């Protein structure tokens, strides 16, 4: 019996996360990769405590809200997409130290590939920054909308103006704003929230929305995360 590798998720709140099940799914699909692992939730509001737990016991951790920006400081090496976004959702221990990646960014590139036009990103947290950077990297013009006013960012009160000429909207806010659904009529909407999504079938049908669910985004970023962990940790150990 070989060693058991510990992988986790840090963030708060994360109860009910689909990440452990996704990681097991990808492992089974690829034949288990000849190594054993456990995937655990490290749920705490204390970022420093979460980092200590990772450093002591885990070979890699996914990172979710509210830690995606702060977690960059933990890494010795930042991938290109982390440098572009200023946020990470994956920390991996490697032979050359801790590496930070952003698989939200990689997943959004997959989803947006082949699309054209202008993209509106609603929300400027970690997922929003990843979405904006991914769209820009594909040559798509991007506008930002957020609840908190900032330079170069539209306030929600001006959302109709912000999204008017956009073909695609990436919705990353963790709250439901039902009054906004009409603003997205006839557009493609990519939602980050997979636990309690706002864009129901009824809303999408009523507003002629081409919808990409949060589960699609989650599954794509999870597959990228699994592949990175496999290449950085599991395969070198064989």
Buried (B, 14 or more C-beta within 10 A) or exposed (E): EEEEBBBBBBBBEBEEBBBBEBBBBBBEEEEEBEBEBEBBBBBBEEBEEBBEBBEEEBBBBBBBBBBBBBBBEBBEEBBEBBEBBBBBBBBBBBEEEBBBBBBBBBBBBBBBEEBEEBBBBBBBBBBBBBBBBBBEBBEBEBBBBBBEEEEEBBEBEEBEEBBEEBBBBBBBBEEEBEEBBEBBEEBBBBBBBBEEBBBEEEBBEEBEBEBBBBBBBBBBBBBBBBBBBBEBBBEEEE
